Amino acid sequence: MATSQLLLVQPVEGLGDEGDQVTVRAGYARNYLLPRKIAVPVTRANRKQMEVLKLRAEQRRAKELEGAQKVAARLETINIAFAVKTGPGGKMFGSVTAQDLIDRLAEEGVQLDRKQLSLYSPVKTLGKHETTIKLHAEVSVDFAFEVVSENPIEEDGEGETAAAAPAENNP
């Protein structure tokens, strides 16, 4: 089978990072990588250009890592509590979604993308909850938040009668 030697201009998942020299099948190179300008053929000029791009990419990654570490330190100092309406027995009306959490963090000065948050299903119970926020390939933070009732929790009718019945039976 025919193969092609290419230099990647941008990272391709499962293939390599930008500036890497890769060997791929000719059809993949011809039909996908080259038309989308994801890769260029290996030549002396392209190789020199890729070395410069690799150096810039390394500097950019170091800067992104430093920024992610600063955001992680900021996230560790933030405490968030969501006040939600509850019904009898502390049952929540609605839920707390990932977008609610992102909006609240934006109010605190931390801008996140939905893809960085690993809150896959909405929170539908009161109490403390934890989610993972992936800021960088090497930096992730376990972020804790709390969901509390904005009104006092009232016991439902069954809970009150069950508690009152034993008191009436005792003389």
QUIBEL-V905429 format. One record per residue. N is the residue number from 1. RES is the residue in three letters. PSI is psi as a letter, one per 30 degrees, with the letter a starting at -180 (NA if undefined). Layout:
[[N | RES | PSI] [N | RES | PSI]]
This chain:
[[1 | MET | k] [2 | ALA | k] [3 | THR | l] [4 | SER | k] [5 | GLN | k] [6 | LEU | l] [7 | LEU | k] [8 | LEU | k] [9 | VAL | f] [10 | GLN | l] [11 | PRO | k] [12 | VAL | k] [13 | GLU | k] [14 | GLY | f] [15 | LEU | e] [16 | GLY | l] [17 | ASP | l] [18 | GLU | k] [19 | GLY | f] [20 | ASP | k] [21 | GLN | k] [22 | VAL | l] [23 | THR | k] [24 | VAL | l] [25 | ARG | k] [26 | ALA | e] [27 | GLY | e] [28 | TYR | e] [29 | ALA | e] [30 | ARG | e] [31 | ASN | f] [32 | TYR | d] [33 | LEU | e] [34 | LEU | e] [35 | PRO | e] [36 | ARG | g] [37 | LYS | h] [38 | ILE | f] [39 | ALA | l] [40 | VAL | l] [41 | PRO | l] [42 | VAL | j] [43 | THR | l] [44 | ARG | e] [45 | ALA | e] [46 | ASN | e] [47 | ARG | e] [48 | LYS | e] [49 | GLN | e] [50 | MET | e] [51 | GLU | e] [52 | VAL | e] [53 | LEU | e] [54 | LYS | e] [55 | LEU | e] [56 | ARG | e] [57 | ALA | e] [58 | GLU | e] [59 | GLN | e] [60 | ARG | e] [61 | ARG | e] [62 | ALA | e] [63 | LYS | e] [64 | GLU | e] [65 | LEU | e] [66 | GLU | e] [67 | GLY | e] [68 | ALA | e] [69 | GLN | e] [70 | LYS | e] [71 | VAL | e] [72 | ALA | e] [73 | ALA | e] [74 | ARG | e] [75 | LEU | e] [76 | GLU | f] [77 | THR | f] [78 | ILE | k] [79 | ASN | k] [80 | ILE | k] [81 | ALA | k] [82 | PHE | k] [83 | ALA | j] [84 | VAL | l] [85 | LYS | k] [86 | THR | l] [87 | GLY | a] [88 | PRO | k] [89 | GLY | g] [90 | GLY | g] [91 | LYS | k] [92 | MET | k] [93 | PHE | j] [94 | GLY | a] [95 | SER | l] [96 | VAL | k] [97 | THR | l] [98 | ALA | e] [99 | GLN | e] [100 | ASP | e] [101 | LEU | e] [102 | ILE | e] [103 | ASP | e] [104 | ARG | e] [105 | LEU | e] [106 | ALA | e] [107 | GLU | e] [108 | GLU | f] [109 | GLY | g] [110 | VAL | j] [111 | GLN | k] [112 | LEU | l] [113 | ASP | l] [114 | ARG | e] [115 | LYS | f] [116 | GLN | f] [117 | LEU | k] [118 | SER | h] [119 | LEU | j] [120 | TYR | f] [121 | SER | k] [122 | PRO | k] [123 | VAL | k] [124 | LYS | g] [125 | THR | l] [126 | LEU | l] [127 | GLY | a] [128 | LYS | k] [129 | HIS | l] [130 | GLU | k] [131 | THR | l] [132 | THR | k] [133 | ILE | j] [134 | LYS | j] [135 | LEU | f] [136 | HIS | l] [137 | ALA | f] [138 | GLU | f] [139 | VAL | j] [140 | SER | k] [141 | VAL | k] [142 | ASP | j] [143 | PHE | k] [144 | ALA | k] [145 | PHE | l] [146 | GLU | k] [147 | VAL | j] [148 | VAL | l] [149 | SER | k] [150 | GLU | f] [151 | ASN | l] [152 | PRO | k] [153 | ILE | k] [154 | GLU | k] [155 | GLU | k] [156 | ASP | l] [157 | GLY | e] [158 | GLU | e] [159 | GLY | e] [160 | GLU | e] [161 | THR | e] [162 | ALA | e] [163 | ALA | e] [164 | ALA | e] [165 | ALA | e] [166 | PRO | e] [167 | ALA | e] [168 | GLU | f] [169 | ASN | f] [170 | ASN | k] [171 | PRO | NA]]
